[in-house]
């Protein structure tokens, strides 16, 4: 797979708490230069980033990040604020406590509320696979499929583990045709990125793919 094709699927990401304005601008510059799918950044940078990008690439941000245990009202408020500031895409973290309690109706209701708050913008739902049983992953594929969300996403990158090939295979198999899969967290090589895409992931969340491509002489 051509590196340019891989990059078209990448959400070029900086979510570390020490990120600076200069790093966000550099991320946007790289994203534009290499025609990535989006840049994914902390909510506090969205307004300035949207103005700087000026429509040259989509701006993605995170909601309820990274633990997901915010109230639904706060997640909806975060989402509306992000969209008002210029976000084109939002990646929300589900409440894992609700999952572990078996309250999937609450999880579904929350995703629907955030989807409504997003006002038609692209919604990705982070389920944090490293913290789930296989049965919980399958159930959440069903929940996300019923929610109206656009993507199901493997990981925040801040928990015990990131994306795995087996999780992407499972998610692709169990979501509806209307839901796509985003693999994120711990993509360590271009070969891994290519394999995730070949398994059916439509997006890759990564802070390192462009750097890796440069190191391998692909850019």
HELIX and SHEET records of a PDB file:
HELIX    1   1 UNK A    3  UNK A    7  1                                   5    
HELIX    2   2 UNK A   21  UNK A   34  1                                  14    
HELIX    3   3 UNK A   43  UNK A   45  5                                   3    
HELIX    4   4 UNK A   46  UNK A   53  1                                   8    
HELIX    5   5 UNK A   72  UNK A   84  1                                  13    
HELIX    6   6 UNK A   96  UNK A  100  1                                   5    
HELIX    7   7 UNK A  104  UNK A  117  1                                  14    
HELIX    8   8 UNK A  129  UNK A  131  5                                   3    
HELIX    9   9 UNK A  134  UNK A  147  1                                  14    
HELIX   10  10 UNK A  165  UNK A  174  1                                  10    
HELIX   11  11 UNK A  190  UNK A  198  1                                   9    
HELIX   12  12 UNK A  209  UNK A  215  1                                   7    
SHEET    1   A 9 UNK A  10  UNK A  14  0                                        
SHEET    2   A 9 UNK A  38  UNK A  41  1                                        
SHEET    3   A 9 UNK A  58  UNK A  63  1                                        
SHEET    4   A 9 UNK A  89  UNK A  93  1                                        
SHEET    5   A 9 UNK A 122  UNK A 126  1                                        
SHEET    6   A 9 UNK A 151  UNK A 153  1                                        
SHEET    7   A 9 UNK A 180  UNK A 184  1                                        
SHEET    8   A 9 UNK A 203  UNK A 206  1                                        
SHEET    9   A 9 UNK A  10  UNK A  14  1                                        
END                                                                             
